[in-house]
Structure formats: structure tokens, C-alpha cells
Amino acid sequence: MVAVTLMWATAGLVTRHLEAARSFEVTFWRSFFTTLSLLVILPLWRGRAAWRAFRQGHVALWWSGLCWSAMFTSFMLALTMTSVAHVLVISALGPLFTALLARTFLRHRVAWHTWLAIAAASLGMGWIFGAQSARGDWLGSAVALCVPLTAAINWIVVQHAHGKGEDIDLVPSVLIGAVISSAVTLPLAFPLQATVHDVGLLALLGLVQLAIPCTLLVLCARVLKAPEVSLLGQLEVLFGILLAWLGAGEAPGANVLQGGLLVLVALLTNELLGWKQRR
């Protein structure tokens, strides 16, 4: 799971070394190569059974794929609009958004420590957004907010389907998301300007940053408990900021370090207390 988060964290570093690809083109190429990678990985891993989920045709699978496509698109767009640290800190809010949506739509009880975590994380995000608004570059963070929001919606869709006896397979839904993302962003990516160097880096992202770790995540989820996966997943924020800092010279601003630290402490404390209560 630590290796998974390290692979996820390479997105910011790689995008900072692109020569000409920008905005929707970056998203298209990564989603396109994720699609190609999963079309190879799925049959090798599961054989003919790989396509069973598509034949069963659960509506929830396609809704989940739509959520994945929104996550893929908004994440890469946000990386081209603002700093890596901003995007990663905001993306880490997924568990808190999930708790709120689960309370609203699934009637799950929200623990007291989760409410405190939501309040603390809101203060941290307010500090980050306030500093960005003063500089007029808040749009990238607004786009990044789509990542944890659609991740939370995806979880609600999966849980609702599970309650009806329909289990959603993660990898096929990721494949659907990659296909939708590449199809939607292709018309917006023209004229294509990526160099051979850029296409190579984005192909690497599609395979190593998305297809392989998503496949490994399925295996991790069979061994680790959900709180452990969620807790270890927060390492992506630390790895991503460090990689962009050391590999691309993108040092996080003071407001990101201050607000981001508050967000991460709130998230980690909430996960640890929740894990302790369950045990």
C-alpha cells in the first residue's frame, strides 16, 4: 500500500517536466494510456473472467466509472492550474466528504471526532483558499475540489450497490472511467501539441501512476482493513509534495504548509480514533 501511494504521488512530478502538453491534452494522454494498460493487465490477471463485470451490466458499475472519469479529469486539470501541494492537500479531503454524504444519503452516524476533523480541515482549507483568493489563483483549487467530492460520490454509489447485493469491481470501473475521460477530453485537447518526450512521460503516468497501483489496491484491500488503507493512502500527500519539491523545485508556499498541516493532522487523527474505536 505504501508502494501504491508512492506511485500515485508521481503525477505532480511528471507533469512539471512536460515540454508542450497542457490542460486537457495532459488528461487525454494519461487516460488513453491508462485504458491501454488496463486492457492488457485485466486479461492477463483474470483471463476471460475479466469481462464478466461488463456483461452483468450493473448500473452502479457505470456510475462508478463516471465518477472515476471526473476524478481523473479534474485531478490532472488542477495540476496544470495550481501547485502540486494545493491539489494533493485538497484531494485528501475525500474521507471527510464521504462521511458527510454517507450521513445525508445512507443515514450513517458521524462520530464526534469526525465532526471535529471536518471543522479543523475546513479551517485549513479556508486558510489555503483565502491566501489564493488574495492572489487571484483560486480556480485551480476549485477544480481540485471536484476530486474528493466525486471520490465521495463514488463511495456512496459502491456502498448503495453493496447494500442491494451488487458488488462493484474496482478495476473494471477504473477502466470505464479512463475510457470516458479520454473520450471527453480528446475533442478539447486539439490541437495536439505534445512532443514525443511528453507522450512518453504521460504513457508512464497511465501505466505506473494509475493502472498498476489501482490493480495493486484491489490486492491490498483483500489483506488490509478499510481504515488502514485510508490511513496509508494519506502518504500520497507527503510523497507528492516531496517529489515535486526535490524533483521539480516546486516548494510549497507557507499557506499550503500551514493549512495543509492542519488538514493532514485532522485526517490522520480522525482515522486513528476511528480505527481504535472499531478495534
Sequence and secondary structure as in RCSB ss.txt:
>XXXX:A:sequence
MVAVTLMWATAGLVTRHLEAARSFEVTFWRSFFTTLSLLVILPLWRGRAAWRAFRQGHVALWWSGLCWSAMFTSF
MLALTMTSVAHVLVISALGPLFTALLARTFLRHRVAWHTWLAIAAASLGMGWIFGAQSARGDWLGSAVALCVPLT
AAINWIVVQHAHGKGEDIDLVPSVLIGAVISSAVTLPLAFPLQATVHDVGLLALLGLVQLAIPCTLLVLCARVLK
APEVSLLGQLEVLFGILLAWLGAGEAPGANVLQGGLLVLVALLTNELLGWKQRR
>XXXX:A:secstr
 HHHHHHHTHHHHHHTT SS  HHHHHHHHHHHHHHHHHHHHHHHHGGGGGHHHHHT HHHHHHHHHHHHHHHHH
HHHHTTS HHHHHHHHTTHHHHHHHHHHHHS     HHHHHHHHHHHHHHHHHHHHHHHHT  HHHHHHTHHHHH
HHHHHHHHHHHHHTT    HHHHHHHHHHHHHHHHHHHH S    HHHHHHHHHIIIIIIIHHHHHHHHHHHHS 
HHHHHHHHTHHHHHHHHHHHHHH     HHHHHHHHHHHHHHHHHHHHHHHHH 
